[in-house]
Structures are given as C-alpha cells and as structure tokens.
Amino acid sequence: MSRKNAAPKGKIMSDLRHEKGAEPVLALFAAVFALVAAPSHAQAPGQPSAVIRVDCDRDCLIGYAERYLDALVHRDTTRAPFARHARFTENNVEMPLGEGLWGTINAVWEDSMAIADEQTGNVAWFGIVEEHGHPAYFAMRLKVENREITEVETIVSRRPDMPKPFGDPTRIHYDPAFDEVVPPEERVSRERLVALADGYFSTVELNDGVVFTPFHEDCERVENGIHTTGSGGGSANNAASIAQGCEEQFRLGIYRINKRIRERRYPLVDEERQVVVATGFFDHANTFDRYLLTDGREMRTVLKWPNSISLIEAFKVKDGKIHRIHAVFTYVPYFMHSPFAQPNVDFQTR
C-alpha cells in the first residue's frame, strides 16, 4: 500500500509509517521494559489490593495502539502482540482478528487523539481511516495485559446511508485540550470524573430539560467530525442550528428521542488530564415522530423506525465541569448488545 497522493498534506499515515525511523519503536520498547512504581492508595471496594501495579505507563499503552494501527494498515495481525485468545469487535460484532476493516483499509490518517489509563491497562484512539480511498471516522479501545493486547473494541463510522453527523474529514481538528495535563490542585477524583460522564448520559436520556451534570460555559461537542454545539456545524439537521452550547441544548430538550442510554461503560480514566472515555448505546424507540421543546417549538424525528447508535465518547473535564466532548458513533440494530458489557444487564436502566 502506498501513500495516497491526493490526500491533504500531513494527513496520511501510510503503511510505511514505522519504517521511516526507529524513534517510535525505541520509545515503545523503553516504555514496555520499564516498570513504573505506583503510588500507594487506600484500598477501593472490590479491589484485591490497595497498591495499584502499573507496568505499562501512558506512553507504553499509546505505543501498543500505534503497533495495532501499524498492523492494521499492513493488514497483518502478526505485526502486533496479540494474546492467543484476543477478542475483537467492529461495531459491536465479535469476529476473528483480521476480518472487517482489516480487509478493506488502505490508510490511517496521522491527525489523531490518544487517551490512556495506566490503572486499567486500556488505551483509546480517535482518528480517520480509509477503505479503498474512502475516509471513515474510527475509534478504538485496546486492553493490554501482560504485554499483550487482549481486547480490541472498535467503532467504524462510514459515510452515512442514513442521516447522521459526518463532517468533512479534511477539516477535522482534534482539540489539544484533551492532551493538556491539569494541575493537581485543579483535578477531581477518578470517581467524580466517571460520575460527571454518567450524569451527561442521564441528561441525554429522555432529555426533558433537566440537567444532571455541570457543563463548562464554553463546553463544545464534536460528533463524527461535526461541531454540534457551535457555529459552523454546516447542516440544518445539526442541533447547533437550533441552539448553541451544551447546556443550552439540553435545557431545550432537543434530544428527547433518546429513550435510554444503555450499557454505559467507563473503561478509561486519565486523572492527570481529567479525561474519561465511555462506551454505550443510545436507543431510539421512535414511538412518536414529533415532540415539543421546552420553549414550545415543535421538532420532528428524522428516522421513523426503532434504531440505536453505538459510540465511543471522550469527555474532558475542566473546573469540575464537562468542557469538551468528542464522539464517534454509528447506527446499529435496535437494542444491540456489546460483547464486552456485563451479562444480565438491566436494559431499562444501564
């Protein structure tokens, strides 16, 4: 696979990415073989020990994500260290490694965003891939255990055949706020970060104007490359054309169609950067096709049948409030289940 000449300058990471220099590989091995001592913690309920062992730090975990992407763009699973029984899903369908996107990809774009959690061994990556020259928004979560990739959870949002946000990939901008380290005195706890993200989902669920989590005054949200809370959204169906600002939209009840936000999971928390990565499903029962906003305006649903969306979503917290939101999602069958979710989940709540 060669570099796509028609691509925007600086955007394409071809299959030669790791052959240009040894620096990424050297950095990876330096991280992998260094054991990082973890600070002492009070033992949390349900945890086997009060000491959290960290044997793969942030750079190490991101290195595994880079090795996965290198294997992916080469269409060669042997180029990454997978566990023997590694699990792989694409849009919540479990399949053998090497299937799905592995057979159609021809490029990974360099402009991207990575988030890692040393305590859980999870790393997330948001970016753009190409299939036979056609760009798609891509988000993934990897689980690393004993120096091997044991889980791969991916969302591939391809150019839509149904109405959904799909911004111009050549104009995508990954907010540097997600990579900014927050001073210790300004941070909130790991548990509080998860609670803030969960409050966001509770606000979106049955959105009737009640807000269950605090939003920063300049909160912004990007979904599949579209700014859905500010100017420049570029679509009449964009929520930003109705109201701008995260809290302002929720106070209006724009997202009343979300019957439930199901199988909420929070596999990654970066306390230093105050970032949470979540996964879940938005269920749209569509038992009604029109509804009123809290200001009396009438809204009509775009899709008229039951459907769900599956997503991987990142939240940046600032001053104890949700500041930035970045999501990749795609439509899936109504009530679809994640193979990584806990069994016997209560579908009516989580």
Residue pairs with C-beta under 8 A, 6 or more apart in sequence:
1 14
1 15
1 73
1 74
1 106
1 107
2 14
3 12
3 14
3 16
3 107
4 12
4 14
4 106
4 107
4 130
4 133
7 107
7 109
8 170
10 110
10 111
11 109
11 110
11 111
11 128
11 170
12 107
12 108
12 109
12 110
12 130
13 69
13 73
13 107
13 108
13 109
13 110
14 73
14 107
15 70
15 73
15 74
17 69
17 70
17 73
17 108
17 110
18 24
18 25
18 66
18 70
24 63
24 66
27 59
27 63
28 59
28 60
28 63
28 64
28 66
28 67
31 56
31 57
31 59
31 60
31 63
32 56
32 60
32 63
32 147
34 57
34 60
35 55
36 54
36 55
36 57
36 118
37 54
38 51
38 52
38 53
38 54
38 118
40 50
40 51
41 50
41 51
41 52
42 50
43 49
43 50
44 50
52 119
54 118
54 119
56 64
56 118
56 121
56 144
56 147
57 118
58 116
58 118
58 270
61 116
61 117
61 118
61 121
61 122
61 123
61 142
61 144
62 114
62 116
62 123
64 80
64 81
64 123
64 142
64 144
64 149
65 114
65 123
65 124
65 125
65 140
65 142
67 79
67 80
67 81
68 80
68 140
68 142
68 149
68 152
69 108
69 125
70 79
70 80
71 77
71 78
71 79
71 80
72 101
72 102
72 105
72 108
72 129
73 105
73 106
73 107
73 108
75 98
75 102
75 103
75 105
77 97
77 98
77 102
80 149
81 147
81 148
81 149
82 97
82 148
82 149
83 145
83 146
83 148
83 149
83 150
85 150
86 97
86 148
86 149
86 150
86 151
86 152
87 94
87 150
87 151
87 152
87 339
87 340
88 94
88 95
88 96
88 97
88 99
88 151
88 152
88 154
89 95
89 152
89 153
89 154
89 338
89 339
89 340
90 99
90 100
90 101
90 154
90 156
91 154
91 155
91 156
91 310
91 330
91 332
92 310
92 332
92 336
92 337
92 338
92 339
93 100
94 339
97 152
100 156
101 129
101 131
101 138
101 154
101 156
104 131
104 132
105 129
105 130
105 131
106 130
106 131
106 132
106 133
107 129
107 130
108 127
108 128
108 129
108 130
108 138
109 127
109 128
109 129
109 130
109 135
109 169
111 127
111 128
111 172
111 173
111 174
112 125
112 126
112 127
112 128
112 174
113 125
113 126
113 127
113 174
113 175
113 178
113 179
113 314
113 326
114 123
114 124
114 125
114 126
115 123
115 124
115 125
115 178
115 268
115 270
115 273
115 275
115 277
115 314
116 122
116 123
116 124
116 268
116 270
117 123
117 267
117 268
117 269
117 270
117 277
119 190
119 269
120 143
120 267
120 268
120 269
121 143
121 144
121 145
122 141
122 142
122 143
122 144
122 267
122 268
122 277
123 141
123 142
123 144
123 268
124 139
124 140
124 141
124 142
124 268
124 277
124 312
124 314
125 138
125 139
125 140
125 142
126 138
126 139
126 174
126 312
126 314
126 326
126 328
127 138
127 139
128 135
128 136
128 137
128 138
128 169
128 172
129 135
129 136
129 138
129 156
130 136
131 158
134 158
134 159
135 159
135 169
136 156
136 157
136 158
136 159
137 156
137 157
137 166
137 169
137 224
137 225
137 328
138 154
138 155
138 156
138 157
138 328
139 154
139 155
139 311
139 312
139 328
140 152
140 153
140 154
140 155
140 312
141 151
141 152
141 153
141 154
141 267
141 268
141 277
141 279
141 312
142 149
142 151
142 152
142 153
143 149
143 150
143 151
143 152
143 267
144 150
151 340
153 279
153 312
153 338
153 340
155 310
155 311
155 312
155 328
155 329
155 330
156 330
157 164
157 166
157 224
157 328
157 329
157 330
158 330
159 166
160 166
162 303
162 331
163 237
163 302
163 303
164 224
164 309
164 329
164 330
164 331
165 223
165 224
165 225
165 226
165 228
165 235
165 238
166 224
166 225
166 226
167 222
167 224
167 225
167 226
167 227
167 234
168 225
169 225
171 225
172 225
174 326
175 220
175 222
175 316
175 324
175 326
177 316
177 318
177 323
177 324
178 273
178 275
178 314
178 316
178 324
178 326
179 273
180 273
181 272
181 273
182 272
182 273
182 274
182 318
186 319
187 271
187 272
187 274
188 196
188 274
188 317
188 320
189 271
190 269
190 271
192 320
193 269
193 271
193 274
193 275
193 276
193 315
193 317
194 266
194 269
194 276
195 213
196 213
196 214
196 276
196 315
196 317
196 320
196 321
196 322
197 213
197 266
197 276
197 278
197 315
197 322
198 213
198 264
198 266
199 212
199 213
199 214
200 212
200 213
200 315
200 322
200 325
201 261
201 264
201 278
201 280
202 212
202 213
202 261
203 210
203 211
203 212
203 213
203 250
204 250
204 255
204 258
204 261
204 282
205 258
205 259
205 260
205 261
206 256
206 258
206 259
206 260
207 250
207 253
207 254
207 255
207 256
207 258
208 253
208 256
208 294
209 250
209 251
209 252
209 253
209 294
211 247
211 250
211 251
213 322
214 320
214 321
214 322
215 245
215 246
215 247
215 250
215 321
215 322
216 246
216 318
216 319
216 321
216 322
216 323
218 323
219 229
219 245
219 246
219 247
219 321
219 322
219 323
219 324
219 325
220 227
220 229
220 230
220 246
220 323
220 324
220 325
221 227
221 228
221 229
221 246
221 324
221 325
221 326
221 327
222 228
222 325
222 326
222 327
223 327
223 328
223 329
224 327
224 328
224 329
226 233
226 234
226 235
226 238
227 233
227 240
228 238
228 239
228 240
229 239
229 240
229 244
229 245
229 246
229 249
230 240
230 244
230 245
231 240
231 244
232 240
233 239
233 240
233 241
235 241
237 302
239 249
239 254
239 255
242 249
242 252
242 254
242 293
242 297
242 299
243 249
243 252
243 254
246 322
246 325
249 255
251 294
252 293
252 294
252 295
253 291
253 292
253 293
253 294
254 293
254 299
256 291
256 299
257 284
257 286
257 291
257 301
258 282
258 283
258 284
259 283
259 284
259 285
260 282
260 283
260 347
260 348
260 349
261 280
261 281
261 282
261 283
262 280
262 281
262 282
262 283
262 308
262 345
262 347
262 350
263 279
263 280
263 281
263 337
263 338
263 341
263 345
263 350
264 278
264 279
264 280
264 350
265 278
265 279
265 280
265 338
265 340
265 341
266 276
266 277
266 278
267 277
267 279
268 275
268 276
268 277
269 275
269 276
269 277
270 276
273 316
274 316
274 317
274 318
275 314
275 315
275 316
275 317
276 314
276 315
276 317
277 312
277 313
277 314
277 315
278 312
278 313
278 314
278 315
279 310
279 311
279 312
279 313
279 338
279 340
280 310
280 311
280 313
281 308
281 309
281 310
281 311
281 332
281 336
281 338
282 308
282 309
282 311
282 329
283 306
283 308
283 334
283 335
284 301
284 303
284 306
284 307
284 308
284 309
284 334
285 306
285 334
286 301
286 303
286 304
286 305
286 306
286 307
288 301
289 300
289 301
289 304
290 298
290 299
290 300
290 301
291 298
291 299
291 301
292 298
292 299
293 299
306 334
306 335
307 331
307 332
307 333
307 334
308 331
308 332
308 333
308 334
308 335
308 336
309 329
309 330
309 331
309 332
310 329
310 330
310 332
310 336
310 338
311 327
311 328
311 329
311 330
312 327
312 328
312 329
313 325
313 326
313 327
313 328
313 329
314 324
314 325
314 326
314 327
315 322
315 324
315 325
316 322
316 323
316 324
316 325
317 323
318 324
335 347
